[in-house]
Amino acid sequence: MGKVTGFLEIDRRDRKYLPAADRIRNYREFVIPLGREATRDQAARCMNCGIPFCHTGCPVNNQIPDFNDLVYRDDWLTALRNLQSTNNFPEFTGRVCPAPCEESCTLNLQDAPVTIKTIECAIVDRGWEEGWITPQPPPVKTGRKVAVIGSGPSGLACAQQLARAGHDVHLYEKNQKAGGLLRYGIPDFKMEKHLIDRRIEQMKAEGVTLHAGVHVGVDVAIAEIVADHDAVVMSGGAEHGRDLPIPGRELRGIHFAMQFLPQQNRRNSDEPTGNVEPILAGGKHVVVIGGGDTGSDCIGTSFRQGAVNVIQLEIMPGPSERENKPVTWPDWPLKLRTSSSQDECAERDFSVLTVKFTGDADGNVKL
């Protein structure tokens, strides 16, 4: 490592957010980048530990100490090449990944972990700015034809890898645009969708053929897909929410997150929402059942639509603000986390089990 004492000399510093009062006025990203010199300093905190447990925490096995060292040495191009050797879309994970690598960082045992997610995002964003990220078409074609059904993150990565290996890849997506939950589930204020669009253009230049608006099994039979391709990859997403089969569930005004969030994303991109009832939180008192990331996305979307207030209900007890690191490290710890959306003045209630919904005489849910 270039600076073996960096973790002793430099405090953790992460990206900041625009003030909540400003960011809830629109659906744009609101994270303020650190800047290159500050990012370089943060990379210097990587401590050259004997066993880098950040690898254990990273689902795609990013070579984290390596790209940290390269950023510290100001070799951003090689850092990008290193990052892209394990991760097809670092600009996605650098924005929406919960960063389990940081929880498993060895420095996290006694200090604040390295800002791995921020460094990752800075590397790939600079790569796009500098024009370093370009199509990588295969030098030789195999003559094999592969169908990838579903264009969420796994389908996109699979299609890109297969195309770069020389196969004729056909990517099928039932919606009008590719991206799956990246496009329709994750709000724009967490990840703007032009990031997906430029990757799609890159993939097309690499030989991927996109069939958007084609619902396999409805618009085209699966047997036809199988017969027309040498291999088929199934990468459909998880769109069905868990219901609450309790009294009052039939009342109007109770919606799944995956009914609510995609509508707003479609509005943002001027895409038709379809023949469905509009779900809008403007002027309303909103209750979000579920304390995870999806619930948090519903909070931020509700505030941007003009909700009067938002209450989030969590079935689990409220955890402590700090975990017992010697007990939990390097596993994912249970501790109180506050998302950017929750920080926009949402009320959070813990240890709440929802047992019934109540309504008015007209069949509408009411508080």
C-alpha positions, 0 to 999 in steps of 0.5 A: 500500500502506498501509505501504510499509516494513512488510517492513523493520520486521516479521519473518515470523510464521506459524501454529503447530501443537499439539505432535505428542504432543497432535495425534496423539491425534485427527483434528481440525485442529491449526493455531493461528490468528495472531489478527487483529492479528498477521495485520494486521501480516503483511499489512503486509509486502506490499511494493508491488512493481512486478510482483507475481509472487505472481499468477504463482504462484497457480493461481486468480490471487488479487489478493494485494496487494489483499487484503493491503492491505485487511487491513492497513487493517482492512477485512476485509469488502472483503478477503473480497469481493476474495478471493471474486472469484477463489476460490470456496472460500478456506477449502479453499485456505487449509488445503491449498494448497502456497502457490506464491504464497509461493515466487514472492513478490518478498520471497522473493528476499532475505527470508522471503515474506509469509504469504499462505496464512495471511492468506487463511485468516484472511480467509475464516474471519472471513467465516464467523464474522461471517456475511458469507458467504451464498448468492448466488442469481441474480436471473434464471434462464436456463432452461438445465439443466446437469449437473456430474459429480463433486463434487471442488473443480473440480466444486463451483466449476463448479456454484456459478459456473453456478448463480450465472449462473442455470442449473439445475445438477445435481451428480452424485457417486458417493459418499454425500457431496459433496467428492471428494478434499477429503472422502475423500482429504485427512485431517480433521486437515488440513481438517475436513469441516464446511467442505465441508458448509456450502459444500454448504448454501450451494450448495443455497440458490443453486439447485444440486441435489445427486445424491449416491450416483449413479454416472454410467455405472453407476446412470444412463446417460451418454446419459440425462444428455446427453439430459436436460441442455443441457450436461454438465461432466465433473469426475471426479477422479484416484483411480487410483494408480501401481502398483509392478509388482515382485516381491512386489506380491501380498503382503498388507499392501500398499495404495494410499494411495487405499485407506487414506485414504478408509477413515479419513475415512469412519470419522471421519464414521460413514460405512460403509467398504463391503465392503472389508478394513479397513486399519489401522496400529495396532501395526504398522511402516509403510513409505510409498513416495513422498515427496509430500503424499499420502505425508505424509497416510499418515504422519499417518493411520498415527500417529493409528491407533497405528502403532509407527513409520513410514518414508517412502521417497523416490526422489529425493536429499535436497535442500538445506534452502535453495534458490538463490533467484536461480536458482529464483525465481519458479519452484517451488524444490527444497528440503527441506520437512518437513510437519506429519505428517513432523514427528510422528517419521517417518523419511525415507530419500532416494535409495531405489528400491523393487525388491521386497517380501519376505513371510513363509510366510503371504503377508504382507509383512514388513520 
